[in-house]
Each structure stands twice: as structure tokens, then as C-alpha cells.
Amino acid sequence: MSRHGRTVPALIFGCALLAGCGGSSRGQPTGGIHAKLAYSEGGGLRVIEAPAGGGADLAGIQANDVIIAINGTSVRELDYQTIVDRLRGPVGSTVQLDVFRKGEVSTVAVMRQAYTK
């Protein structure tokens, strides 16, 4: 179990972010960043996969990147449902992610894309 007392298998977390379920977009289609994520041992969300052509991939996010903040808020401060809610939103809108890769942090804007079945 992580030090935050929560453990979520990558497959479950990733499916929640890739599946077209839920989300409140005030009548607009709901989209997401299209990435499979898991909690990282050091804190943050480790990218397991950023499928080709998805929002995360197009923004340059790669496997093994660690998302440490969503729209300026540390993911350590957010519970699972809040993370999912913040990554989802109206198709075409963007979400700002602080991404840790190879010792450096960069802020990346990811455009949410529609879910496909």
C-alpha cells in the first residue's frame, strides 16, 4: 500500500481514464487525456501508456513520465475520484499537467479528446 493509504492497480485506473463513463461537462461531450496511469511509489501518477494519437501522446507525454500536478494542484492532495474528474472535461478543452521526466519538471497542456469504443 502506498504511503497515502491507497493502492489502485494500473489497469483499473487506466481503464477509468480511457472509458467513456461519467463526467460532468454541462451537456458537452466528455473527453479525457487518453493515458493509462498508476500511482507512483514516489508520489504522483506514473504514465503506463500514452496510446498513439491520444491527447497525452500528442502533447508529448511518454511512458514512465510522472504527473505530479493537475492544473497546479499536487496529485498528492487529490483522491482518486478528484483526479479522474480533473483529467476529464469537455472535448477540446485543455488540462495543464506538471510532468516529471529525467530529473526535470515541465508543464504540458493536454487537449481532451472524445472517448471511442
Buried (B, 14 or more C-beta within 10 A) or exposed (E): EEEEEEEBEBEEBBEBBBEBEEBEBEEEBBBBBBBBBBBBEEBBBBBBBBEEEBBBBBBEBEEEBBBBBBEEBEBEEBEEEEBBBBBBBBBEEBBEBBBBBEEEEEEBEBBBBBBEE
